[in-house]
Amino acid sequence: MRKIRVLIVDDHTVFAESLALVINLQRDMETVGIATSCAAALESAGRLEPDVALLDVILPDGDGIDVAQAV
């Protein structure tokens, strides 16, 4: 079975890492990366090609809505 590849975008590292742990416990999901800014999210999305991106709305250099539109 192919796993759902998830990119987490959140500037709160403890939250993002905790969410990654929960995702990785799922049989059909895996965290492929964590990004802490819009710029890092766009770079990671292009490089990692996730199936899903979980985006924080407020990031240091913009917001998750802009990232979603750009991707």
N, C-alpha and C positions, 0 to 999 in steps of 0.2 A: 504494500500500500504506500502511495506517495504521501508524504507529510505536507501539511500546509505550512509554508514558510512565512514567518512573521518578523517584521521590522518594528521595533519599538522606538518611538521618538518622544522623549521627555527629558527635561532638564533637571529633574529630581532623580539623581542616580540611584538612591536607595529604593525608590518606588519602581523605577525601570528594571532594576536587577531583581526585585521581588516578583514583579510581573513575569519576567523571563523565567524564573524558577517555576512558577505555576504553569505557564504555557508549556514548558519542557516536560512537565509531568504528564501531559496529555499524550495519548498514544499516537494521535494523528496530527500533532502540531510540533513545530520546532522554532525557536528563536534564532534568526540568522544574523541579527545585529541590533545594537542599541546606538541611537544617535541623540545628541543633546542640544542640537541647534538645527535651524532650517537648512543652513548650508551643508551640514553633515548629513542631514536626512536626504537631501537631493543627491549627494554624492553616493551615499549608501544604497539608495533605491536604484540608482543606475548600475552600480557595481554588483549588488547582491540579487537584484530582480526578485524581491519578495512577492508572495501572493497577496499578502495583507500588510498594511501599515497601520499601527495604532498611534495616533497623533495627538499630542498635547496641543491644546488650543493656543496657549500663551507660551512662547519660547523667547529666549534672549534676543534673537535677531529677526523676529517676525511672528507669524502664527501658523498653526497646523493647517488652517484652511488654505493659505497660500501654497503650502507644500502640496496638499492634495490636488489643487488646481494645476500646479506645475508638473506633477507626475502624470 
